[in-house]
Amino acid sequence: MVAKKGSCMRCNNTNEIGIVPDFSAEGIFEAVWFRGEPKKSKWFGYKLKRKEGMPITTYRCTRCGFLEFFAREREH
């Protein structure tokens, strides 16, 4: 894990990088963020195209546990 020293917004302690996994019947994926209001699917869940989402990177403070989430543009 990559650590970022002094970057916790709450206590200025070290953060470690991680992800919040998205579990599905097809496997375990990195969680993604989508722009705009979600549209419900007539079958179940939402109408979304995974490739249009932005992967979410999470940093966790090693002292207080505060989580920061960042959605980055996909590299093409």
N, C-alpha and C positions, 0 to 999 in steps of 0.2 A: 504494500500500500504506500502511496505517496503522501507525505505529511507536509503541511504548510504551517510553518511556525508563526505564532502571534497573529493568526487570522480569524479567530473566533470573534464574532460581532458582540457577544455578550461578555466574555471574560478574557479575551485576548490570549487565549491558550492555543496550543497546536491542534490543527484539524487533520483528519485522515480522509482520504477519498474513498468513495464506494458508490454503489448503485442500489436503487429500490427495484427489485425484480418484478416482472409482470408474468405471473404464472398462468398458463393456458393449457388446453388439451394438446396443443401442438408443440409445447416446450416451454422453456423459461427464457424470457426476453428482457432487455433493458426497457424500463418504463420510458414513455415518450409523451411530449406535450404537443397539443394542437391549437392552432389559432381559431378564434371564433366560437360561436355557440354550437354545441353538439346537436346533431340530428339523429333522432331515434330510428333504428332499423325496424322494419315491420316484423322481422323474425325475432331478434333479440339483440340487446346491446345498442351500439351506435354505428352509424355509417361513417367509417373512417378508413383511410388508406394509410397503412403503417409507414410507407415511404414518405408521406407528407408530414409526419410528426418529427419533432426535434428530440433527440435523445437527452435524457435528464441525468446529469452528474450530480452527486450528492457529497457534501462534506460534513463530517461529524466531529464535533469538539471532543477531544479525549478527556476533558475534565468535566464539563457540565452537560454534555450530550446534545447540545443545540445542533440542529440540522439546517444546512443551507442547500437549496436546490438551484441548479443552473440548467437552462435549456439552451443547447448550442445548435447552431445551424449545421445541417449535414454537409460533410465534405463531398464534393462532386468529383 
